[in-house]
Amino acid sequence: MVGTSLVADAGSGAGAERPTPTKAATLTVSAKEDIAEGVVSLTLTHPGGARLPDWTPGSHIDVVLPGGAVRQYSLCGDRWDAYAYRVAVLREPAGRGGSAHVHDRLRPGDRVGVGGPRNHFPLVPSEKYLFIAGGIGITPLLPMMHQAELLGADWQLLYGGRTRSSMAFREELTAAYGERVHVVPQDELGLLDLAAWLGTPRPDTKVYCCGPAPLLAAVEAACVSWPPYALRVERFSAGAQTAPVRNTPFEVELRRTGHTVTVTPDISVLEAVRRAGADVLSSCEQGTCGTCLTTVLEGQPDHRDSVLADHERAANDCMFLCVSRSCGDRLVLDI
Amino acid sequence: MTEALERAVVPPVSDADPFAHEVLVEPEPLHQALREAGPVVYLSRYDVHALARYEQVHAALVDWQHFESGSGVGLANFRHEEPWRTPSLLLEADPPRHDAPRRVLREVLAPPALRRLRETWHTVAEELVDQVLAGGTEFDGFAALAEAFPLRAFPDAVGLGPDGREHLLPYGNMAFNAFGPRNDLVAADAHRVAELSVWVNAQCEREALSEDGFGRQIWDAADRGDLTHEQAPLVVRSLLTAGVDTTVHGLAACLYAFATHPEEWRRLRERPELARAAFEEAVRWQSPVQTFFRTATTDVAIAGTVIPADTKILMFLGAANRDPARWHDPDRFDLTRDPSGHVGFGMGLHQCIGQHVARLEAEALLTALARRVERMELTGTPHRHPNNTLRSWASLPLRVQPAA
């Protein structure tokens, strides 16, 4: 037994009882590619070659850039490949610097912190789908179209962008799906004709839309007479993450046992807490199963799980120790 | 592929019957033999490959891409055999069909969503324990506690009506037997299949469910279009099939563990906050769900053995949970152990979606017992009830000494 350890096996050579070493949620940029004008795709893999947590179409990940900025990107790869995430990033000249960093600085071999995946934009069952993408908004819709095919649903894509050359995945989509795909470059054909596509509500169709705010607003306006819940949109609220993510150590006080431990960037809170001798249950250690839910008494968790809804994350009263971290210098946990 | 086959390891062959009564009642000797035989063993009696070591079971569980569930998680291969009922949209489905039902049920059963039940279930548990103790200090712990508590707490939470709840356990017993071969255990229920199925299916309809339960939340999700209205009753059915027997036998495992390990009971009495860990360790130690099958989606190599596409793989969760390569002194029920990572709830995409419900039920019952019971011991031989999938119980004769 080690010190005040509550886990008798901790120091007795029973290392085999620990699950596979805690995977700090850090992935390697294994490929970076220009895929359209102003758009790069990143392929992210586990540094140790491990499987990544499963995801569903519409999921996004939080990417923690080296400066601590956090950006959300939709997964647009193949979920049947468990070993790589793919995201596509548009350079946003008016942005806060995250996309410029990805475009100009990030290199293959670099490491980035990753949270999630989480899905606020799930593909719900339907006989028919109308997918509407504006520019980089194509990314979450890409795996949805693949799945609509697998499910045998009838679907169409209305894809608008500034110019043909700025529209990522345009050629692949046209090649794979032919007439289902309607490409509308603004400089050639003008804006999407939403009145023609959405003017008559179709009760058997779900509309999925992702793109810039004006497009979302226009589609919402065009769908007012559609049945409730027919329209599903993805909205990334810029600034949802206010505090920068820490890449420096922070302290975790275990209120019930009275211990305080330091969590360094290379270990998870779960691991740090266990080293202090507290017995915390876990299972998947990927932020997906919810077993290590712990009550937070003070401080602001930096949530990186796939489980909590936004309002639950905002409540700051619980966290999953296996992947989540701290926004501030200190967390107090009910352990 | 050809090269892989040429270099493939020929797995050891066993003609053992994992579904024989004596094995179902006491599976450990077979589990040990299979673990020692190799990472993959071919079971000639059923023409399936079997995994009994933690490493391979865990790897197969998380790899839904190569080990599918949609062809059935029992011995029957739905590609070639007619299922006895409409397949589950969760357990017996793969992505993408699995996605929407899983998502809806996950939200309904997520830990934050269960907080509202916590106080209620602690109260229910205390009332039950008081009632049992008032009736005397010797009783069948299986019927009086392990069965009684989930049957009071869970159907109410789902929103079932008061009538016919006695059908729940026989239905679950039948459903879990059906994952095995068509042996005498399946035959024993044959005459009740229609009656029980009709009752269970009727409970899954919107009108049968109260306003505030899990069942109605599933129907509400269908109204929002997150599921189809055809899917909603099947998702409710998953709750009723998978949510009762498993918890009952998990709680029985806890009682059995504490009745036979008085020092561990003392430890729990001193630190009742260990209730959750105790349940987890009991699930590891007894593995209420002993086995599940998968079907290979392609020719797939496990530790050099090539398992042909479209064939069944039997995963021994119970054996993995006692693999000495993963657990120190695995046959011991030990509250000081960290049972994290056990596969008693499965792992990966199909990991038990009701696990947080089960944990909450166990925490409520064990906490109430720890407060009122000084000691518990067996007064006779506990009896197992053979089931093709569940490590289940028939009786657990207990004597308790109430706390002063």
Interface residues (C-beta under 8 A of the other chain):
Chain A: L6 V7 A8 D9 S12 G13 A14 A16 E17 R18 P19 R51 D54 T56 P57 R79 W80 A82 N119 P122 L123 V124 P125 S126 Q147 L150 L151 K206 P228 Y229 A230 R274 D279 V280 L281 S282 S283 C284 E285 C289 G290 T291 L293 V307 L308 A309 E312 C318
Chain B: V62 D63 W64 Q65 P95 P96 R97 D99 A100 R103 E107 A110 P111 P112 R224 G225 D226 L227 T228 Q231 L274 R276 A277 E280 A325 R326 W327 H328 D334 T336 R337 D338 P339 S340 G341 H342 F345 M347 G348 L349 Q351 Q355 H356
